[in-house]
Structure formats: structure tokens, C-alpha cells
């Protein structure tokens, strides 16, 4: 059964882990295409939110990455998981860095395979602290065991149903606020990048931020967050047109690279999560290809990097199907271009020794 996009958006994680496992079990895992192609998964999470019945820890991730694709390293990205329960509020996110670094140390033992899990860490810090965020950045750096590469202060803002399901709501135009920019300036001083998670109507704000800080690398998450639900439900062509125009402006900022992925999130409006069974790689490639093509045309492979966004994109497909889809979508590219997309851009941007 094909997915049926609609405006009944109830968040990016509508299924609990137990329900999700049952649903994913309705299809057999696809064999990995091109199993020797080296991949850096440039964006994933690990977490445990018992109250929501939502768990994805190291054993779960290992089961996914050991499905046949050649995942050589990963970048852990913050998800407000495992924060400290005590201490100053500004330093509580450092607990997630400690957690991620611990998972990376476990992986580095080689006990569970050769993949360098959390070889790079993108942590959270409240940039609205202004210059005072420097103390938080130094604490995160010390806790990371040399793995800290960047910061993500989520800036996604929307109204309506999408806004109601943003876990950490922020004001509109946060990227232009004085205190946020004072905190952002600290990233450059410490040689850290900024991961930007937002929705496509906010991309003009990102352009202004990138122009104000041309020496700081900005990693745009999830192809810029193209909305496909709520007010954009049934208006995919309009959203695509708006997004394409804005992305052309973003691409003119040489300090911005784009993560190609995240399109399995329900907020994109493809409706995979509503289907009887998980999407296969051929269907994913067909629907995602226009977005991948725009990113490649505007940014080029040297400024694009693939991501799984697991476990969030698990609401639409399994790990093998996702990477197979990326491989299908790029099979006509030159070998060097594909190597950039699957590995080299992530290695350069996040300064990974792999």
C-alpha cells in the first residue's frame, strides 16, 4: 500500500518503540547494495525516554548498522537525551556529551565491530546565554574525550500543528537575536561548527546568520526541513518551489553545507508512517530524488553529506532501505562524487580521523 500524505500531523515520532518494532517486522530487511562503499553516517541519535516508550540505545543501533552496509564511523547529534538531573541548568546538557563519549569509547574497543560510533559529537548548548556559553562549551569539550565537533541549538519554529509538536519551542527569528548571536560568536572562537535544524520558511534567517559569521561552518540539517503537513498538506509543489528558491540563496553562502536526509520524518508529509508496511528503497529513492538533485545541483557533492537521522527516520523505513535509497539515487554520479557524499564531506566537515 502506498502512503497517503495528509494534514493529520501528530509529531515526528507517532509510534512507540514497541509498535515500531512490530511494524518494521512486516518486511524483510533488504540486502545492502554496494556493501563495500564506505559510509560515514553523519547524523544519528541514541536515547531512552521511558515515559514515551521510546528507546534506541547502542545495541539497537548496532543491530541496524551491522545489516550489511559499510558504516565506518558515525556522528552523534544531540537530542536532549541523558542530560544531568542536577547542577546548573546551563551545564545539564553536558551529561549527553558524557553519554555519547561513553558509547564511542565502548565502540572503540572493537568488541562490537570496527565502526567508530560517535567519532564526532554535536552537542547542545544554549547559545542565548551569550558570551557566557563559552563556559558550557569548554565543559562539553572536556567531557567529550576529544570528540566534540559542533553545537546544535535547535531553532525550528512553526505555528499550527507543527509548532505544537516541537519538543523545544523557540521564538520566531531566534537566529537574528542579539543574545543568540553573541553565543554563536563563541563557536568560531573555539573552532566549532553549528548544526542548524529548522523548517524551510526559516531559511532566509539562516542566510543572514551565515553572512554575519562567514568563518563559522554551518551544517544545515535534513535538507532544510521541507514542510509537507498542516498548512502545507497537499501543497507539495508550492513547498518544493519555496524551498528551492531559498536553498539557492543558502548555497551562495560558502560556509554552509547541507545534510541530505531526514526526509523520513513525518513532518515532510510523505506519509510513509501511515502505510501498512515500511517503505522500500525504490519508493524512497523515487520520492526523495528531487530533493537530493536540488541539493547536489546547488551545493555540489563537496558540500553535501548523507545522514540516516536514525532513529527518527525509522518511522518510515529500516536502516538498510534508507542507505539503499541513497545509493540508488546517486548511482549515475562519478565515483569521486559519491565518495564525497557518503564519506569524504562528513570526514572533512567534522574533522574525523577515519
N, C-alpha and C positions, 0 to 999 in steps of 0.2 A: 504493500500500500504506500502510495506517495504521500509525503507530508502535506498538510493543509495549512498554510500560513493564515493567521487571523490576528485580531487585536486583543485576544484574551490573555494578555501577558501577566504572569504571576511570579516573575523573577527568573534569574538565570540558573537556579537550582531547584526546579519544581519537584524532583524526585529525591527521596531519601536514599541513602546508600543501599539499603536492603532492596528497595524497589528497583533501583537502578541495576543492581546485580542480576535480578531476575529478568529484567527487560533485555539487558545485554546478552544474557544467556540464550535468547531466542535465535541467535545466528551463530554460526561457526566463525572463529577468527580467521580472517583471510591470511593466506601465506604472504609473507613480506616480499614485495617486488625489489629487485636490485639489492639483495641483502648485504652486499659489500660496500655500498655507498656510505661513507662516514657522515654521521649526523650529530650536530650539537643541538639539543632541544633547548632553545633559548628562553623558554618561559614555562615554568610549571610551579605547582604548589604542593605542599604537604600540610595536612591539618587534621584536627579532630574537634568537632563541635557536637558533643553528645546530646545537647538539648534539641538539636535539629536532626539528629540521627544521621549525621554527615561526617564520614570518616574516610581519610585517604592518607595513609602513613607509608613508611618506607617499604614494608612488604607488599603493599598494594601497587606501589609504583614499580617495584622490581618485577612484579608479575606482568605489568604492561610493557616495560622496556625490554624484557627478555623474550619478546614474541617473534624475533627474527630480524628486526631492523638493527642496523649497526649504530646504536646510540653510544657515542664515545664519551660524551660529557653533557652536563645539564646546567642551566642557570635557575636557581631558586628565586622566586619573586614573592614578595610579602603578600600576606592575605589576612593580616590581623589575627594570626594564629599563634598560640603559645606565648602571648605576652605575659610579662611578670604580673603577679597578682598584688604585689606590694611595691612600695617605693614611690619616688616621684613620678607623676603621670608622664612627664616628658621622656623618662627613661624606660618605661614599661615595654615599649616595642623592642628594646634590646633583647628581651627574652626570646623573641622569634629568631634573632640572629644567632643566639646561643644554640637554639634548637636546630636550625638549619646547618650550622657549622658542625654540630654533633652528628647529624645524618651524613654530612660529607665525610667526616672522619671515619665513620663506620664503612662507608663505601670505599674509601681509600685503602682500607685493609685488604681489599681484594677478595674477601671472603665470599662476596655475593656477585662477583664478576668484575670485568675490567672498567665498567662505566664510571667516570668521575662525576658522581652526583653532587650537585651544589658546588661545582668547581668555582662558580661565581655566585654571589648573593646580592640581590637587590632588596634592600631593607626599607622599612618605613621610618620616617622621622617627620615631625610636624614642622614644616617649613614656615608656618605662620608664627613660630617663635622668633623669627627674625635672626639676627646675628647670634642669639643665644643658642640656636640649634647646633652651633659648632660643637658644644659640649656633648650633645647627643650623638653627633656624627663620630666624634672621637671615641666615645664609649662603644658604639656599634663596630667601629673599625677594630678596636681592641678585642671585642668578643668574637670576631669573625674568623680568627686564625688566618688572616691574610686573604680571606675570600671576598671581602666587601668590594663591590664594584660600582654600585649606584644606589639611588634612593627613589622610591615611588611614594609620593604623597598623592593619593587618588584625587583627581579634580573633576570626575564625572558629575555632571549636573543636568537635570532634566525635570520637566513638570509632568503632571498626569501619572499614569500607571507606572511608567519607567522611573520617575522620580520617587514614587512611593516605595519602590523596591531597591533603591540604592542603600546599601548597608551603612555607608558612612557619608551622609549627605553633606554637601559643601555649598557655599553661596555661589551664585552666578558670577562669572568673570573673576574667579579667585586668582587666576594666573596674572591678573593685572594689579592686584592689591599690593600696597607698599610693603606690608609685613611679609607676605609670601615671597616677594621678590628679594627682600633682604635676606631671607633664609635661603632662597635659591642661589644667591651670590656665594654662599658658603660652599656650595658644591664645587664650583670652579676652583676655589682656593684649595680644596682638598683633592682635586683630581677625580671627582666622582661624576658619573653621568646621572641623568634624570629620566626615569621611565614615566611616560605620560599616558594615563588611561582616562579617556574622555569619550564623548559622543560627537558624531560628525558636525552638528551645528556649532560646536565649540572650536573648530579647527582654526578659525580666524584668530581666536585668542592665542592659540599656540604659535601662530606665525609671529605675532607681536612679541611673545616671550622669547622665541628663538632669535629674533632680530636684536633684542635687548641684550642677549647673552650669547654672542656668536662663537665664543670659545668653549662653551659647555655642550657636550654631546647630549642630545635629546633622543630618546628611543620611543617612538610613537607605538603604543600597544595596539594590537588587534585591528590592524589596517585602519585605524582612526575611528572605530566604533560606529559603523553604519547602522542607524536605527531602521528597524523594519516592523515595529509593532506600535500599538497605541495610535497616535496621530499619523504615523507612517504605515500603519497596517493597510495593505492593498495599494500602497503608493511606492512600490519598489523603484520604479523608473525615476520618479521625482527624487527620491533619496539618493539614488545612484548618481544622478546628474549633479545634485548639490555637492555630494561628497567628492566627485571627480574634479569639479571646479576648485573646491577648497584644497584638495590634495595637490593640485598643480601649484598653488601658492606655497604650500608647505615645502614642496620639493625644491623650491628656489632657495630655501634655507639650507646651506651646505652642512650645517651641524645637526641635521635631523636625519635619522634612519628610521625605517618602519619595520615592525614585526608583522609578518604575514601569517595570520592565523586568528584564532578566536572566533571564527565565523560559525563555529558550532554552538555558540551561546544562543539561547532562545531570543535574546534581545535583537538579534539580527533578523528575526522573523521568517526564517526558512521553515520552521515548524517541524524539524526532524524529531524533536522530543515528543511530538504528538502521534507519530506513526506507530504502527503495530510492532515494528522491529527496527533496530538501529540501521542507519544509512550505510550503504556500501561505498567503496571508494569511487566507483564510476559515477554514481549520482553526486557525491560530494564534489568531485572534480568538475563535473558539468556546471554545477551551480556556483561554485567558488571561482571558477576560471576567469570570469570578467573582472573580478576584484584583484586577483593575482596579476592579470595582464596590465591593469592600470598602474598598479604599484611598480611593476617592472619597467613599464614604459616611462614613468615619471622619475623614478629614483634609480633605476638600474640595479642589477644584481649585487653590486658592491655596497649598496645602501639598503638592501633587503635581507631579512633573516627569518627563517621559518621557526615557528613555535608550536607546541602542542596545546598550550593553555589547559593542560590536564590538572585536576580532574574536572574542571568546569565544562570543557567541550565533550566530556564523557556523557553529557546529557543527550548527545546526538549520535555518537559513534564510538567505536573502540579505537584503541591506540594504533593498531595495525592498519585499519582502514584509513585513518587520518593521514598517516605518512604515505600510504599508497596513493592517496588522492593527490598529495603534493608532488609525488613522483610522476604520476600520470599527467598532471597539469603542466609539468615542465620538461617533458620528455623530448621536445623538439629543440631545447636550448643546447648551446655548446657545453662541453664537459666542464670548462672553467667557470662558466656562469652558474651551472648547477652546484658546483663545489662551493661557490661563494654563498649561494642561498642556503644550502644545507649545513655549511660548516664555517667557511672562512670569515664571513662577515661577522658572525657571532663571536668567533675567536678574537677578531681584531677589536670589535666594539667593547667587549667585556674583558679584553686583555687576559685571555685564558692561555695557560701553558699546557696545551694538549695537542 
